[in-house]
Amino acid sequence: MKMTRKLGTALSLAGTLTLGSMVMAAPAEASSYCAYQGSDRACGVTYSTYDVHEVCDNEADGNGIYAYFYDEWGGINRVNDGNGSASGCGRETWDHNGIYAIEICEDDWGDDTCIYKRY
């Protein structure tokens, strides 16, 4: 009885260690950031070696949408949603610099309406 209990404990411990090492070996999760201007959105995802910047015009109002993605070192990337509210979004991949802030703008009549969000 004691031998069976010890064997069961050893197998349980081995299973826990294997599962623990699998969890530790998993890649780190990406960080994501979004800013909204009405229903329009601009999102950035930071991975370990690159960033993805995406802008989506979700309003059929005839106004275009674009966004500026700022990094901590003064870099700025502008992304447009070139097809308006039709299916698909504007997307670009950038070298990994992290995302410091996003400014999303609607190209409306007069001065563009923009929302700035810092992280």
N, C-alpha and C positions, 0 to 999 in steps of 0.2 A: 504494500500500500504506500509506504513512504517513497519507494523508488518511482512509482507511477506519478505521485504528486510532484516529485522533483523534476521528472521528465516533462510533465505538463507545464510547470513553471518555466523551465528552460526554453521550451518551444514557444511559450507565450512571450517571453522576454526577447527571443530571437526575432519573432514576428514584429514586435514593437520597434526594435532597433532597425529592422529592414524598412518598415514603413516610415520611421523617422528620417532615415537617410534619403528616402525617395522624396519626402517633402522638402528637405533641406536642399536637394539637388535641383529642384524645380526652379525655372528662371524667375527673376523678380518681376513683379507685376508692373505694368506701365502706369504712368500717372496721366490723368486726363483732365482737361480744363475746358469750360465752355462759357460763352457769353451770348446773350440773346438781345435782339432788337425786334420787339414784337414776337412774331413766330419765326423769324429768320434766326439762324444760329451760326456761330463760328466756334469750332472746337479744335483743340490741339491735343495730341497724345505724345508724350515723351517716353521713348524707349531708351535702352542703355546706349545705343550708338546712333540714333537718329530720331527726328521728330516728324510727325505727320500733321499738317495744317489743312483744315477743311472748312469750307464756307458753303452754306446751303440757303438758297432763297426759297422760302416756304410760303410766300404770299404772292398771289396772282394779282398784284396791284400795279404792274407796269414799271415799278422801280427796281433798279439793280441793287445788288448787295456786294460788299467787299469787306475785307477785314485786314488789319495789321496785326502781326504776331511779333511781339517784342521779346528779346532775350536779355539776360542779365548784363551782357557786354555791349549793349547798344545796337545789336543787329536787329533789323526790321525786315520782315517778309510780308509782302502784300499778296493776298489771294483773292481772286474774283470768282463769282459764280456766273460764268459767261452765258449760260442758257436760260437765265431768268428762273421762273418757277417751274420750268419743265423738269422732268426726271433727271437726276444726276446732280452732283455738287462739284464745286471747284476744289481740287485737292493737290497738294504738293508735299514732297518729302524733302526735308532739310537736314543738314548735318546736325548732330546732337548738340544743342546749346541750351536746352531747357526753355521753358516758357515762363516769362516774368509777368506779362500782361497781354490782353487781347483787346483790340478796339474794333468793334463791328459797326459798319456804317451803311445806311440806306441812301442810295443815290436818288434823293427825291428833289422836288422843286425847290430852288433856292439853295441855301446852305444845307449840306448833307446832315442827316440826323445820325449821330454817333453815340455809342455807349462804350465807355472804357472800363475794363475790369482788371484789377491787379490781383495777383495771387501771392 
